[in-house]
Amino acid sequence: MVKIEVLGTGCAKCKSLAKNVDKAVAEAGVEAEVVKVESLQEIMNRGVMMTPALFIDGEAVAVGRAPSVAEIQGMLKR
Protein backbone atom coordinates (compact mmCIF):
# COMPACT_ATOMS: atom_id res chain seq x y z
CA MET A 1 0.00 0.00 0.00
CA VAL A 2 1.23 3.46 -0.94
CA LYS A 3 1.16 6.25 1.65
CA ILE A 4 0.31 9.62 0.13
CA GLU A 5 0.48 12.79 2.20
CA VAL A 6 -0.95 16.15 1.15
CA LEU A 7 0.67 18.94 3.16
CA GLY A 8 -1.17 22.24 3.29
CA THR A 9 -3.10 24.55 5.56
CA GLY A 10 -6.31 24.58 3.52
CA CYS A 11 -5.61 27.18 0.82
CA ALA A 12 -7.21 26.86 -2.63
CA LYS A 13 -4.12 25.14 -4.12
CA CYS A 14 -4.03 22.72 -1.17
CA LYS A 15 -7.66 21.76 -1.71
CA SER A 16 -7.05 21.38 -5.44
CA LEU A 17 -4.11 19.06 -4.78
CA ALA A 18 -6.17 16.94 -2.37
CA LYS A 19 -8.93 16.55 -5.01
CA ASN A 20 -6.38 15.67 -7.70
CA VAL A 21 -4.80 13.04 -5.44
CA ASP A 22 -8.18 11.46 -4.66
CA LYS A 23 -9.08 11.37 -8.35
CA ALA A 24 -5.68 10.01 -9.41
CA VAL A 25 -5.83 7.21 -6.84
CA ALA A 26 -9.39 6.27 -7.84
CA GLU A 27 -8.65 6.28 -11.58
CA ALA A 28 -5.37 4.38 -11.24
CA GLY A 29 -6.92 1.75 -9.00
CA VAL A 30 -3.97 2.05 -6.62
CA GLU A 31 -4.33 0.88 -3.05
CA ALA A 32 -3.29 3.94 -1.08
CA GLU A 33 -3.64 5.62 2.29
CA VAL A 34 -4.20 9.34 1.73
CA VAL A 35 -3.39 11.60 4.69
CA LYS A 36 -3.92 15.34 4.86
CA VAL A 37 -1.37 17.14 7.02
CA GLU A 38 -2.60 20.60 8.02
CA SER A 39 -0.45 21.27 11.09
CA LEU A 40 1.90 24.14 10.31
CA GLN A 41 4.43 22.73 12.79
CA GLU A 42 4.42 19.31 11.08
CA ILE A 43 4.76 20.95 7.65
CA MET A 44 7.74 22.99 8.86
CA ASN A 45 9.27 19.91 10.51
CA ARG A 46 9.33 18.30 7.04
CA GLY A 47 11.32 21.24 5.68
CA VAL A 48 8.47 22.44 3.48
CA MET A 49 8.53 26.21 3.10
CA MET A 50 5.86 26.51 0.41
CA THR A 51 2.53 24.68 0.29
CA PRO A 52 0.95 22.63 -1.04
CA ALA A 53 3.36 19.72 -0.93
CA LEU A 54 2.90 16.11 -1.96
CA PHE A 55 4.77 13.24 -0.32
CA ILE A 56 4.61 9.66 -1.58
CA ASP A 57 6.00 7.02 0.77
CA GLY A 58 7.82 9.70 2.77
CA GLU A 59 9.49 11.34 -0.24
CA ALA A 60 8.65 14.89 -1.39
CA VAL A 61 7.58 14.68 -5.03
CA ALA A 62 6.03 18.16 -5.44
CA VAL A 63 6.40 21.32 -3.36
CA GLY A 64 4.72 24.68 -3.90
CA ARG A 65 2.37 23.50 -6.63
CA ALA A 66 -0.58 21.23 -7.31
CA PRO A 67 0.30 18.59 -9.93
CA SER A 68 -2.39 17.45 -12.35
CA VAL A 69 -4.22 14.14 -12.00
CA ALA A 70 -2.18 12.65 -14.86
CA GLU A 71 1.08 13.84 -13.32
CA ILE A 72 0.18 12.30 -9.96
CA GLN A 73 -0.70 9.01 -11.65
CA GLY A 74 2.75 9.03 -13.26
CA MET A 75 4.34 9.58 -9.84
CA LEU A 76 2.41 6.63 -8.42
CA LYS A 77 3.74 4.30 -11.13
CA ARG A 78 7.39 4.94 -10.23
C-alpha positions in Angstrom: 0.0 0.0 0.0 1.2 3.5 -0.9 1.2 6.3 1.6 0.3 9.6 0.1 0.5 12.8 2.2 -0.9 16.1 1.2 0.7 18.9 3.2 -1.2 22.2 3.3 -3.1 24.5 5.6 -6.3 24.6 3.5 -5.6 27.2 0.8 -7.2 26.9 -2.6 -4.1 25.1 -4.1 -4.0 22.7 -1.2 -7.7 21.8 -1.7 -7.0 21.4 -5.4 -4.1 19.1 -4.8 -6.2 16.9 -2.4 -8.9 16.6 -5.0 -6.4 15.7 -7.7 -4.8 13.0 -5.4 -8.2 11.5 -4.7 -9.1 11.4 -8.4 -5.7 10.0 -9.4 -5.8 7.2 -6.8 -9.4 6.3 -7.8 -8.7 6.3 -11.6 -5.4 4.4 -11.2 -6.9 1.7 -9.0 -4.0 2.1 -6.6 -4.3 0.9 -3.0 -3.3 3.9 -1.1 -3.6 5.6 2.3 -4.2 9.3 1.7 -3.4 11.6 4.7 -3.9 15.3 4.9 -1.4 17.1 7.0 -2.6 20.6 8.0 -0.4 21.3 11.1 1.9 24.1 10.3 4.4 22.7 12.8 4.4 19.3 11.1 4.8 20.9 7.6 7.7 23.0 8.9 9.3 19.9 10.5 9.3 18.3 7.0 11.3 21.2 5.7 8.5 22.4 3.5 8.5 26.2 3.1 5.9 26.5 0.4 2.5 24.7 0.3 1.0 22.6 -1.0 3.4 19.7 -0.9 2.9 16.1 -2.0 4.8 13.2 -0.3 4.6 9.7 -1.6 6.0 7.0 0.8 7.8 9.7 2.8 9.5 11.3 -0.2 8.7 14.9 -1.4 7.6 14.7 -5.0 6.0 18.2 -5.4 6.4 21.3 -3.4 4.7 24.7 -3.9 2.4 23.5 -6.6 -0.6 21.2 -7.3 0.3 18.6 -9.9 -2.4 17.4 -12.3 -4.2 14.1 -12.0 -2.2 12.7 -14.9 1.1 13.8 -13.3 0.2 12.3 -10.0 -0.7 9.0 -11.7 2.8 9.0 -13.3 4.3 9.6 -9.8 2.4 6.6 -8.4 3.7 4.3 -11.1 7.4 4.9 -10.2 
